[in-house]
Amino acid sequence: MTKAQIPSAGSSIHMKAGEPPGTSPIENKLQLAEDYLLASKILAAQRELSLEVRLWLPSGQLVAHAAEMLLKAMVEANGLEVPKGHDLHKLADMLLKSGVYLSDQLKFVVKHLGPPLAGHVFRYGAGNNGVPTAQQMIDRLEPELDAFRKGLMVKSSA
């Protein structure tokens, strides 16, 4: 499998005909992903207040939702129907099966946040069960959001 073609940021895939910039469903999903990631970064920065353990579940939920919104934006940008639900593995599988390259960083995020998100661990608690910290997930997800923002990741034409 080859790396995906990444069109320029001005590519028409960002918007449907007649939509002003920033109002496409893809752009909205990407903005939500960035907003949730920013909120998780703010919580993760509270380590000096000894709140990292107490804020693990809310931070995890925010990072996982950011990952979900990024994957949904990628699914939509690649012309696929966005499924309902919160299954990161299903979204990643859809992309891979359609020929979209997923980085090892994004696969790591899906592997570690997918099961707790699907199992509502972040919402209702059940211990971290070996899930990496929010900061570790942020460090992996943030470059993926930046790459998507710079140019949508779509399946290769080759």
ROVEX-965591 format. One record per residue: y, x, z of N, C-alpha, C, CB in turn; residue in three letters. Coordinates in nm, 2 decimals. Atoms other than C-alpha are relative to their C-alpha. Glycine has a CB too. Layout:
! residues N
REC    n.yy    n.xx    n.zz   ca.yy   ca.xx   ca.zz    c.yy    c.xx    c.zz   cb.yy   cb.xx   cb.zz  rest
REC       Y       X       Z       Y       X       Z       Y       X       Z       Y       X       Z   ALA
...
***
This chain:
! residues 158
REC    n.yy    n.xx    n.zz   ca.yy   ca.xx   ca.zz    c.yy    c.xx    c.zz   cb.yy   cb.xx   cb.zz  rest
REC   -0.12    0.08    0.00    0.00    0.00    0.00    0.12    0.09    0.00    0.00   -0.10    0.12   MET
REC   -0.12   -0.07    0.01    0.34    0.13   -0.09    0.11   -0.05    0.09    0.05    0.01   -0.15   THR
REC   -0.11    0.05   -0.07    0.66    0.11    0.10    0.07   -0.11   -0.08    0.10    0.11    0.04   LYS
REC   -0.07    0.11    0.07    0.86   -0.20    0.02    0.13    0.05   -0.06    0.03   -0.12    0.10   ALA
REC   -0.13   -0.02    0.06    1.16   -0.20   -0.21    0.10   -0.06    0.10    0.01   -0.06   -0.14   GLN
REC   -0.11    0.05   -0.08    1.48   -0.24   -0.01    0.12   -0.02   -0.08    0.02    0.09    0.13   ILE
REC   -0.12    0.02    0.08    1.76   -0.40   -0.21    0.12    0.03    0.08    0.00   -0.14   -0.06   PRO
REC   -0.13   -0.03   -0.07    2.12   -0.32   -0.13    0.04   -0.12    0.08    0.11    0.03   -0.11   SER
REC   -0.04    0.10   -0.09    2.29   -0.51    0.14    0.07   -0.12   -0.07    0.10    0.05    0.10   ALA
REC   -0.06    0.10    0.07    2.48   -0.71   -0.12   -0.09   -0.09   -0.09    0.11    0.06   -0.09   GLY
REC    0.10    0.07    0.08    2.16   -0.84   -0.27    0.01   -0.15    0.02   -0.14    0.05    0.03   SER
REC   -0.01    0.14   -0.01    2.15   -1.21   -0.35   -0.11   -0.06    0.08   -0.01   -0.06   -0.14   SER
REC    0.11    0.06   -0.09    1.83   -1.25   -0.14    0.06   -0.04    0.13   -0.11    0.10    0.01   ILE
REC   -0.06    0.04   -0.13    2.06   -1.27    0.16    0.05   -0.15    0.01    0.12    0.09    0.03   HIS
REC   -0.06    0.14    0.00    2.20   -1.61    0.05   -0.06   -0.08   -0.11    0.15    0.01   -0.02   MET
REC    0.04    0.09    0.11    2.10   -1.91   -0.15    0.13   -0.03   -0.07   -0.07   -0.13    0.06   LYS
REC   -0.12    0.03    0.08    2.33   -2.02   -0.43    0.10   -0.09    0.07   -0.04   -0.06   -0.13   ALA
REC   -0.11    0.08   -0.06    2.66   -2.16   -0.30    0.02    0.01    0.15   -0.04   -0.14   -0.03   GLY
REC   -0.02   -0.02   -0.14    2.62   -2.05    0.06    0.09    0.12    0.02   -0.14    0.03    0.07   GLU
REC   -0.09   -0.12   -0.03    2.90   -1.83    0.20   -0.08    0.10    0.09    0.12   -0.05    0.08   PRO
REC    0.07   -0.10   -0.08    2.79   -1.50    0.36   -0.01   -0.04    0.15    0.07    0.14   -0.01   PRO
REC    0.02    0.03   -0.14    2.65   -1.54    0.71   -0.05   -0.14    0.03    0.12    0.02    0.07   GLY
REC    0.05    0.13   -0.03    2.53   -1.89    0.67   -0.14   -0.03   -0.05    0.09   -0.10   -0.06   THR
REC    0.14    0.02    0.06    2.19   -1.84    0.50   -0.10   -0.01    0.12   -0.04    0.11   -0.10   SER
REC    0.10    0.00   -0.11    1.88   -1.92    0.71   -0.05    0.14    0.04   -0.12   -0.09   -0.04   PRO
REC    0.04   -0.14   -0.03    1.78   -1.55    0.68    0.10    0.07    0.08   -0.02    0.07   -0.13   ILE
REC   -0.11   -0.06   -0.07    2.12   -1.43    0.80    0.00   -0.06    0.14    0.13   -0.02   -0.07   GLU
REC   -0.01    0.06   -0.13    2.11   -1.68    1.09   -0.12    0.06    0.09   -0.01   -0.15   -0.01   ASN
REC    0.11   -0.05   -0.08    1.76   -1.56    1.20    0.03    0.15    0.04   -0.13   -0.01   -0.08   LYS
REC   -0.03   -0.14   -0.03    1.87   -1.20    1.18    0.11    0.01    0.11    0.05    0.08   -0.13   LEU
REC   -0.10    0.00   -0.10    2.18   -1.27    1.38   -0.05   -0.04    0.14    0.12   -0.10   -0.03   GLN
REC    0.07    0.03   -0.13    1.97   -1.44    1.65   -0.08    0.12    0.05   -0.09   -0.12   -0.02   LEU
REC    0.08   -0.11   -0.04    1.74   -1.14    1.65    0.09    0.11    0.07   -0.08    0.06   -0.12   ALA
REC   -0.10   -0.10   -0.05    2.04   -0.91    1.71    0.05   -0.04    0.13    0.11    0.03   -0.10   GLU
REC   -0.06    0.05   -0.12    2.18   -1.13    1.98   -0.10    0.01    0.12    0.04   -0.15   -0.02   ASP
REC    0.10   -0.01   -0.11    1.85   -1.15    2.18   -0.02    0.14    0.03   -0.13   -0.07   -0.05   TYR
REC    0.02   -0.14   -0.04    1.81   -0.78    2.15    0.11    0.06    0.08   -0.02    0.08   -0.13   LEU
REC   -0.12   -0.04   -0.08    2.16   -0.72    2.28   -0.01   -0.05    0.14    0.13   -0.05   -0.07   LEU
REC    0.02    0.05   -0.13    2.09   -0.95    2.57   -0.11    0.08    0.08   -0.04   -0.15    0.00   ALA
REC    0.10   -0.08   -0.07    1.77   -0.76    2.65    0.05    0.14    0.04   -0.13    0.01   -0.09   SER
REC   -0.06   -0.13   -0.03    1.96   -0.43    2.63    0.09   -0.01    0.13    0.08    0.05   -0.12   LYS
REC   -0.09    0.02   -0.12    2.21   -0.56    2.89   -0.08   -0.01    0.12    0.09   -0.13   -0.02   ILE
REC    0.09    0.01   -0.12    1.93   -0.66    3.13   -0.07    0.13    0.03   -0.10   -0.11   -0.03   LEU
REC    0.07   -0.13   -0.02    1.74   -0.33    3.07    0.09    0.10    0.06   -0.06    0.04   -0.13   ALA
REC   -0.10   -0.10   -0.05    2.06   -0.14    3.16    0.02   -0.02    0.15    0.13   -0.01   -0.08   ALA
REC   -0.02    0.03   -0.14    2.05   -0.29    3.51   -0.09    0.09    0.09   -0.01   -0.14    0.03   GLN
REC    0.09   -0.08   -0.08    1.81   -0.02    3.63    0.07    0.05    0.13   -0.05    0.12   -0.08   ARG
REC   -0.07   -0.05   -0.12    2.08    0.12    3.87    0.01   -0.10    0.11    0.13    0.06   -0.04   GLU
REC    0.00    0.11   -0.10    2.07   -0.21    4.05   -0.14   -0.03    0.06    0.07   -0.12   -0.06   LEU
REC    0.14    0.02   -0.04    1.70   -0.18    4.11   -0.06   -0.13   -0.04   -0.02    0.02    0.15   SER
REC    0.04    0.14    0.05    1.65   -0.50    3.91   -0.11    0.01   -0.11    0.11   -0.08   -0.04   LEU
REC    0.09   -0.01    0.11    1.42   -0.36    3.64   -0.13   -0.08    0.02   -0.03    0.15   -0.03   GLU
REC    0.13    0.07   -0.03    1.10   -0.50    3.80    0.03   -0.15    0.00   -0.06    0.04    0.13   VAL
REC   -0.03    0.15   -0.01    1.27   -0.84    3.87    0.04   -0.05   -0.13    0.11   -0.02    0.10   ARG
REC   -0.05    0.05    0.13    1.41   -0.86    3.52   -0.10    0.03   -0.11    0.13    0.06   -0.03   LEU
REC    0.10   -0.03    0.10    1.09   -0.76    3.34   -0.03   -0.12   -0.08   -0.13    0.06    0.07   TRP
REC    0.04    0.12    0.08    0.99   -1.11    3.24    0.12   -0.05   -0.08   -0.04   -0.11    0.10   LEU
REC   -0.11    0.05    0.09    1.34   -1.23    3.12    0.02    0.11   -0.11    0.12   -0.02    0.08   PRO
REC   -0.02   -0.11    0.10    1.38   -0.89    2.94   -0.10   -0.01   -0.11    0.01    0.14    0.06   SER
REC    0.11    0.01    0.10    1.04   -0.92    2.78    0.01   -0.12   -0.09   -0.13    0.00    0.08   GLY
REC   -0.02    0.12    0.08    1.11   -1.27    2.66    0.11    0.02   -0.10    0.04   -0.12    0.09   GLN
REC   -0.11   -0.02    0.10    1.44   -1.17    2.50   -0.04    0.10   -0.11    0.12    0.06    0.08   LEU
REC    0.04   -0.09    0.10    1.29   -0.87    2.32   -0.11   -0.06   -0.09   -0.06    0.13    0.07   VAL
REC    0.10    0.06    0.08    0.99   -1.07    2.21    0.06   -0.11   -0.10   -0.11   -0.07    0.09   ALA
REC   -0.07    0.10    0.09    1.22   -1.35    2.07    0.07    0.07   -0.11    0.09   -0.09    0.09   HIS
REC   -0.07   -0.08    0.11    1.42   -1.08    1.89   -0.10    0.04   -0.11    0.07    0.12    0.06   ALA
REC    0.10   -0.04    0.10    1.10   -0.96    1.73   -0.04   -0.12   -0.08   -0.12    0.06    0.07   ALA
REC    0.04    0.12    0.07    1.00   -1.31    1.64    0.10   -0.04   -0.11   -0.02   -0.12    0.10   GLU
REC   -0.10    0.03    0.10    1.33   -1.38    1.47    0.01    0.10   -0.11    0.14   -0.01    0.07   MET
REC    0.00   -0.10    0.11    1.32   -1.05    1.28   -0.11   -0.03   -0.10   -0.01    0.14    0.06   LEU
REC    0.12    0.03    0.09    0.97   -1.13    1.15    0.02   -0.13   -0.08   -0.12   -0.01    0.09   LEU
REC   -0.02    0.12    0.07    1.07   -1.48    1.06    0.11    0.02   -0.11    0.05   -0.12    0.09   LYS
REC   -0.10   -0.03    0.10    1.38   -1.35    0.87   -0.07    0.07   -0.12    0.11    0.08    0.05   ALA
REC    0.07   -0.07    0.11    1.15   -1.11    0.68   -0.10   -0.09   -0.08   -0.09    0.11    0.07   MET
REC    0.09    0.10    0.07    0.90   -1.39    0.60    0.08   -0.08   -0.10   -0.07   -0.09    0.10   VAL
REC   -0.09    0.08    0.09    1.18   -1.60    0.46    0.06    0.08   -0.11    0.11   -0.07    0.08   GLU
REC   -0.06   -0.08    0.11    1.34   -1.32    0.27   -0.10    0.04   -0.11    0.05    0.13    0.06   ALA
REC    0.10   -0.03    0.10    1.01   -1.26    0.10   -0.06   -0.12   -0.07   -0.11    0.08    0.07   ASN
REC    0.03    0.12    0.07    0.99   -1.61   -0.03   -0.12   -0.08    0.06   -0.03    0.03   -0.14   GLY
REC    0.11    0.07   -0.06    0.72   -1.73    0.22    0.06   -0.11    0.09   -0.08    0.10    0.08   LEU
REC   -0.04    0.11   -0.09    0.73   -2.05    0.43   -0.01    0.05    0.14   -0.08   -0.12   -0.03   GLU
REC    0.00   -0.05   -0.14    0.82   -1.97    0.79   -0.08   -0.11    0.08    0.15    0.01    0.05   VAL
REC    0.08    0.09   -0.08    0.56   -2.12    1.02    0.07   -0.03    0.13   -0.14    0.05    0.02   PRO
REC   -0.05    0.03   -0.14    0.64   -2.30    1.34   -0.08    0.07    0.10    0.00   -0.16    0.02   LYS
REC    0.08   -0.07   -0.10    0.54   -2.14    1.66    0.06    0.14    0.03   -0.14    0.01   -0.03   GLY
REC   -0.05   -0.13   -0.05    0.58   -1.80    1.82   -0.11    0.11   -0.01    0.04   -0.01    0.15   HIS
REC    0.11   -0.09    0.02    0.28   -1.61    1.69    0.04    0.12   -0.08   -0.12   -0.07   -0.07   ASP
REC   -0.05   -0.13    0.07    0.40   -1.25    1.61   -0.11    0.05   -0.09    0.04    0.10    0.10   LEU
REC    0.11   -0.05    0.08    0.05   -1.16    1.48   -0.01   -0.07   -0.13   -0.13   -0.01    0.07   HIS
REC    0.01    0.08    0.12    0.05   -1.45    1.23    0.11    0.04   -0.10    0.01   -0.15    0.04   LYS
REC   -0.12   -0.04    0.09    0.40   -1.35    1.10   -0.03    0.13   -0.06    0.13    0.00    0.09   LEU
REC    0.03   -0.13    0.06    0.30   -0.99    1.06   -0.11    0.00   -0.10   -0.04    0.10    0.12   ALA
REC    0.11    0.01    0.10   -0.02   -1.08    0.89    0.05   -0.06   -0.13   -0.12   -0.08    0.05   ASP
REC   -0.06    0.06    0.13    0.17   -1.30    0.64    0.07    0.10   -0.08    0.09   -0.12    0.04   MET
REC   -0.08   -0.10    0.07    0.40   -1.02    0.56   -0.09    0.11   -0.07    0.10    0.07    0.09   LEU
REC    0.09   -0.10    0.05    0.12   -0.76    0.52   -0.08   -0.05   -0.12   -0.09    0.05    0.11   LEU
REC    0.08    0.05    0.11   -0.09   -0.99    0.30    0.08   -0.03   -0.13   -0.06   -0.14    0.05   LYS
REC   -0.09    0.02    0.12    0.21   -1.05    0.07    0.05    0.13   -0.05    0.12   -0.09    0.04   SER
REC   -0.04   -0.13    0.06    0.26   -0.68    0.02    0.12    0.07    0.07    0.02   -0.01   -0.14   GLY
REC   -0.11   -0.06   -0.07    0.54   -0.61    0.27   -0.04    0.11    0.09    0.08   -0.11    0.08   VAL
REC    0.02   -0.12   -0.09    0.54   -0.27    0.44    0.05   -0.03    0.14    0.06    0.13   -0.06   TYR
REC   -0.05    0.01   -0.14    0.56   -0.29    0.82   -0.02    0.14    0.06   -0.08   -0.10    0.08   LEU
REC    0.00   -0.13   -0.06    0.65    0.03    1.01   -0.10    0.00    0.12    0.14    0.05    0.04   SER
REC    0.08   -0.02   -0.12    0.43    0.17    1.29    0.07   -0.05    0.12   -0.04    0.14    0.02   ASP
REC   -0.08    0.04   -0.12    0.72    0.09    1.53   -0.01   -0.16    0.01    0.14    0.04   -0.02   GLN
REC    0.00    0.14   -0.01    0.72   -0.28    1.43   -0.15   -0.05    0.03    0.04   -0.06   -0.14   LEU
REC    0.13    0.04   -0.03    0.34   -0.30    1.44   -0.03    0.02    0.15   -0.10    0.09   -0.08   LYS
REC    0.02   -0.03   -0.15    0.35   -0.15    1.80    0.06   -0.12    0.07    0.07    0.13    0.04   PHE
REC   -0.07    0.11   -0.07    0.60   -0.42    1.90   -0.09   -0.13   -0.01    0.14   -0.03   -0.06   VAL
REC    0.08    0.12    0.02    0.38   -0.70    1.75   -0.13    0.01    0.09   -0.04   -0.01   -0.15   VAL
REC    0.12   -0.02   -0.07    0.07   -0.55    1.91    0.02   -0.03    0.15   -0.06    0.14   -0.02   LYS
REC   -0.02    0.01   -0.14    0.22   -0.54    2.26    0.07   -0.12    0.05    0.07    0.12    0.04   HIS
REC   -0.07    0.12   -0.05    0.45   -0.84    2.27   -0.06   -0.13   -0.06    0.14    0.01   -0.05   LEU
REC    0.06    0.12    0.06    0.25   -1.08    2.05   -0.08   -0.08    0.10   -0.09    0.03   -0.11   GLY
REC    0.09    0.08   -0.09   -0.02   -1.18    2.31    0.08   -0.06    0.12   -0.11    0.09    0.05   PRO
REC   -0.07    0.06   -0.11    0.22   -1.22    2.61    0.10   -0.11   -0.05    0.08    0.10    0.08   PRO
REC   -0.09    0.10    0.05    0.47   -1.42    2.39   -0.09   -0.13   -0.02    0.07    0.04   -0.12   LEU
REC    0.08    0.12    0.04    0.19   -1.65    2.26   -0.06   -0.07    0.13   -0.12    0.04   -0.09   ALA
REC    0.05    0.05   -0.13    0.05   -1.68    2.62    0.10   -0.05    0.10   -0.09    0.10    0.06   GLY
REC   -0.11    0.04   -0.09    0.39   -1.77    2.77    0.01    0.08    0.13   -0.02   -0.15    0.03   HIS
REC   -0.01   -0.08   -0.12    0.36   -1.48    3.01    0.14    0.03    0.04   -0.07    0.14   -0.03   VAL
REC   -0.14   -0.03   -0.03    0.73   -1.40    2.98    0.07   -0.12    0.06    0.07    0.04   -0.12   PHE
REC   -0.06    0.12   -0.05    0.82   -1.76    3.05   -0.04   -0.04    0.14   -0.02   -0.12   -0.09   ARG
REC    0.05    0.06   -0.12    0.60   -1.84    3.34   -0.06    0.11    0.10   -0.11   -0.10   -0.02   TYR
REC    0.05   -0.11   -0.08    0.48   -1.50    3.47   -0.15    0.01    0.01    0.06   -0.01    0.14   GLY
REC    0.14   -0.02   -0.01    0.14   -1.35    3.50   -0.02    0.15    0.02   -0.08   -0.05   -0.11   ALA
REC    0.01   -0.15    0.00    0.21   -0.98    3.56    0.02    0.06   -0.13   -0.13    0.04    0.06   GLY
REC   -0.03   -0.06    0.13    0.29   -0.73    3.30   -0.12    0.04   -0.08    0.09    0.12    0.02   ASN
REC    0.13   -0.02    0.06   -0.08   -0.66    3.22    0.01    0.12   -0.10   -0.04   -0.12   -0.08   ASN
REC   -0.01   -0.12    0.08    0.01   -0.32    3.07    0.10   -0.01   -0.12   -0.13    0.03   -0.06   GLY
REC   -0.10    0.01    0.11    0.29   -0.44    2.84    0.11    0.11    0.03    0.06   -0.14    0.00   VAL
REC   -0.10   -0.10   -0.02    0.54   -0.16    2.78    0.13   -0.06    0.05    0.03    0.07   -0.13   PRO
REC   -0.13    0.05   -0.05    0.89   -0.19    2.94    0.08   -0.06   -0.11    0.07    0.11    0.08   THR
REC   -0.09    0.05    0.10    1.16   -0.38    2.77    0.08    0.11   -0.07    0.11   -0.09    0.07   ALA
REC   -0.07   -0.11    0.07    1.34   -0.05    2.70   -0.08    0.06   -0.10    0.05    0.10    0.11   GLN
REC    0.09   -0.06    0.10    1.04    0.09    2.53   -0.01   -0.09   -0.13   -0.14    0.02    0.05   GLN
REC    0.00    0.09    0.11    1.03   -0.22    2.31    0.13   -0.01   -0.08   -0.04   -0.15    0.05   MET
REC   -0.13   -0.01    0.06    1.40   -0.21    2.25    0.02    0.12   -0.09    0.11    0.00    0.11   ILE
REC   -0.01   -0.13    0.08    1.38    0.15    2.13   -0.08   -0.01   -0.13   -0.05    0.11    0.09   ASP
REC    0.08    0.01    0.13    1.12    0.05    1.87    0.06   -0.11   -0.09   -0.14   -0.03    0.04   ARG
REC   -0.04    0.11    0.08    1.27   -0.28    1.76    0.14    0.02   -0.06    0.00   -0.13    0.08   LEU
REC   -0.14   -0.01    0.05    1.64   -0.18    1.72    0.01    0.07   -0.13    0.07    0.08    0.10   GLU
REC   -0.01   -0.06    0.13    1.58    0.06    1.43   -0.05   -0.09   -0.11   -0.08    0.13   -0.01   PRO
REC    0.05    0.10    0.10    1.38   -0.22    1.25    0.11   -0.10   -0.03   -0.13   -0.07    0.05   GLU
REC   -0.11    0.09    0.03    1.67   -0.46    1.29    0.11    0.07   -0.09    0.06   -0.05    0.13   LEU
REC   -0.10   -0.07    0.08    1.91   -0.20    1.16   -0.04    0.02   -0.15    0.03    0.14    0.06   ASP
REC    0.05   -0.02    0.13    1.69   -0.13    0.86    0.00   -0.13   -0.08   -0.14    0.05    0.00   ALA
REC    0.00    0.13    0.07    1.66   -0.50    0.78    0.15   -0.04   -0.03   -0.06   -0.11    0.09   PHE
REC   -0.14    0.03    0.02    2.04   -0.54    0.82    0.05    0.07   -0.12    0.09    0.03    0.12   ARG
REC   -0.05   -0.08    0.11    2.11   -0.26    0.57   -0.05   -0.04   -0.13   -0.04    0.15    0.03   LYS
REC    0.06    0.05    0.12    1.88   -0.40    0.31   -0.13   -0.07    0.03   -0.02    0.11   -0.10   GLY
REC    0.12    0.08   -0.03    1.62   -0.67    0.33   -0.13    0.07   -0.05    0.01   -0.14   -0.05   LEU
REC    0.13   -0.06    0.03    1.26   -0.55    0.34   -0.08   -0.11   -0.07   -0.07    0.05    0.13   MET
REC    0.08    0.09    0.08    1.08   -0.73    0.06   -0.12    0.07   -0.06    0.09   -0.06   -0.11   VAL
REC    0.12   -0.06    0.06    0.75   -0.68   -0.11    0.03    0.08   -0.12   -0.10   -0.11   -0.03   LYS
REC   -0.02   -0.09    0.12    0.73   -0.41   -0.37   -0.03   -0.07   -0.13   -0.09    0.12    0.02   SER
REC    0.03    0.06    0.13    0.75   -0.51   -0.73   -0.10    0.08   -0.08    0.13    0.00   -0.08   SER
REC    0.10   -0.08    0.07    0.51   -0.23   -0.82   -0.14   -0.04    0.04    0.02    0.14    0.03   ALA
***
